Amino acid sequence: MQLSQEVADMIRSGKLRAIAVMNATPLKIGDLPPIPPATDFAKNMPPQTSNFGLFIPKDIPADAAAAISSAFAKATQSKSLKDMADSKACQVVNIQGKDADAVLERVASIHGWILYDAGELKAPPDKFGVPRF
């Protein structure tokens, strides 16, 4: 598995063939045929995504948090960022606050339970308060 932004150029050039993506929706890279989601083949597999962004301390002053939030929201609307993301087969999203926390919790749950189900963890994640999504 690789992140789409790491291999998009190789897929476009024909040096690498993508079999599936871990998301629940197909991935489109330029004019190439869509890459199907792994969930088409493994119906019980939870979709997985990778998110990158800014993390700030929860106790940051409110005015600083508001300024960062506003700047980030503005950046996610910029044409240059959208063009760069498109060239790397990524999506620009603006997920903040409790919504971002929920995304991170879901990803941690999926990865923890996959590792447990594969026998790589001795204790089930719910022992530590991590529900199965």
C-alpha positions as CSV (number, residue, x, y, z in Angstrom):
1,M,0.0,0.0,0.0
2,Q,1.1,3.5,-0.8
3,L,-0.4,6.9,-0.6
4,S,-1.9,8.1,-3.9
5,Q,0.2,11.2,-3.8
6,E,3.4,9.1,-3.7
7,V,2.6,7.0,-6.7
8,A,0.3,9.1,-8.9
9,D,3.0,10.1,-11.3
10,M,4.2,6.5,-11.7
11,I,0.6,5.4,-12.3
12,R,0.1,8.1,-14.9
13,S,3.4,7.1,-16.7
14,G,2.4,3.5,-16.8
15,K,5.3,2.3,-14.7
16,L,3.0,1.2,-11.9
17,R,-0.5,-0.4,-12.1
18,A,-2.9,0.3,-9.3
19,I,-5.1,-2.7,-8.4
20,A,-7.4,-1.0,-5.8
21,V,-7.7,1.9,-3.4
22,M,-8.5,1.5,0.3
23,N,-11.2,4.2,0.2
24,A,-14.9,3.3,-0.4
25,T,-15.0,5.2,-3.6
26,P,-12.9,4.8,-6.8
27,L,-9.9,7.0,-7.3
28,K,-9.6,9.0,-10.5
29,I,-6.1,10.0,-11.8
30,G,-6.3,12.3,-14.8
31,D,-7.7,10.6,-17.9
32,L,-7.0,7.1,-16.6
33,P,-9.8,4.6,-15.8
34,P,-10.9,4.9,-12.2
35,I,-9.1,2.7,-9.7
36,P,-11.7,0.6,-7.9
37,P,-12.1,0.5,-4.2
38,A,-10.9,-2.6,-2.3
39,T,-14.4,-2.8,-0.7
40,D,-15.6,-4.0,-4.1
41,F,-13.6,-7.2,-3.6
42,A,-13.5,-7.4,0.2
43,K,-17.0,-6.5,1.3
44,N,-16.3,-6.6,5.1
45,M,-13.2,-4.4,4.8
46,P,-13.7,-1.0,6.4
47,P,-12.6,1.8,4.1
48,Q,-9.5,3.6,5.1
49,T,-8.3,7.0,4.3
50,S,-5.2,9.1,5.1
51,N,-5.7,12.6,6.3
52,F,-3.0,15.3,6.7
53,G,-3.4,18.6,8.3
54,L,-2.6,21.0,11.0
55,F,-2.7,20.0,14.6
56,I,-2.8,22.7,17.3
57,P,-3.0,22.3,21.1
58,K,-6.5,22.3,22.5
59,D,-5.6,25.0,25.0
60,I,-4.3,27.5,22.5
61,P,-5.8,31.0,23.0
62,A,-9.2,31.3,21.3
63,D,-8.1,34.2,19.0
64,A,-5.1,32.3,17.8
65,A,-7.2,29.2,17.1
66,A,-9.7,31.3,15.2
67,A,-7.0,32.9,13.1
68,I,-5.4,29.5,12.3
69,S,-8.8,28.0,11.5
70,S,-9.7,30.9,9.2
71,A,-6.4,30.7,7.4
72,F,-6.7,27.0,6.9
73,A,-10.2,27.3,5.6
74,K,-9.1,30.0,3.1
75,A,-6.1,27.8,2.0
76,T,-8.4,24.8,1.3
77,Q,-10.4,27.0,-1.1
78,S,-7.3,28.2,-3.1
79,K,-7.0,27.1,-6.7
80,S,-3.3,26.4,-6.3
81,L,-3.9,23.9,-3.5
82,K,-6.7,22.3,-5.4
83,D,-4.6,22.0,-8.5
84,M,-1.7,20.5,-6.5
85,A,-4.0,18.0,-4.8
86,D,-5.5,17.0,-8.2
87,S,-2.1,16.5,-9.7
88,K,-1.3,14.1,-6.8
89,A,-4.6,12.3,-6.8
90,C,-5.7,13.8,-3.5
91,Q,-8.7,15.6,-2.2
92,V,-8.6,18.9,-0.3
93,V,-10.9,18.8,2.8
94,N,-11.5,21.2,5.6
95,I,-12.3,19.1,8.7
96,Q,-11.9,20.9,12.0
97,G,-12.7,20.6,15.7
98,K,-14.9,17.7,16.8
99,D,-15.4,16.5,13.2
100,A,-11.6,16.1,12.9
101,D,-11.4,14.3,16.3
102,A,-14.1,11.9,15.1
103,V,-12.1,11.2,11.9
104,L,-9.0,10.4,13.8
105,E,-10.8,8.2,16.3
106,R,-12.4,6.2,13.5
107,V,-9.0,5.7,11.8
108,A,-7.4,4.7,15.1
109,S,-10.2,2.2,15.7
110,I,-10.0,0.7,12.2
111,H,-6.2,0.2,12.4
112,G,-6.3,-1.1,15.9
113,W,-8.9,-3.7,15.2
114,I,-7.2,-4.8,11.9
115,L,-4.0,-5.4,13.9
116,Y,-5.9,-7.2,16.6
117,D,-7.8,-9.4,14.1
118,A,-4.5,-10.2,12.4
119,G,-3.1,-11.4,15.7
120,E,-0.6,-8.6,16.0
121,L,-2.1,-7.2,19.2
122,K,-2.5,-9.3,22.4
123,A,-5.4,-7.3,23.9
124,P,-8.5,-6.2,22.0
125,P,-8.7,-2.4,21.4
126,D,-12.0,-2.2,23.3
127,K,-10.1,-3.1,26.5
128,F,-8.7,0.4,26.1
129,G,-12.0,2.1,25.3
130,V,-11.5,1.9,21.5
131,P,-14.8,0.7,19.9
132,R,-15.0,-1.3,16.7
133,F,-16.2,0.7,13.7
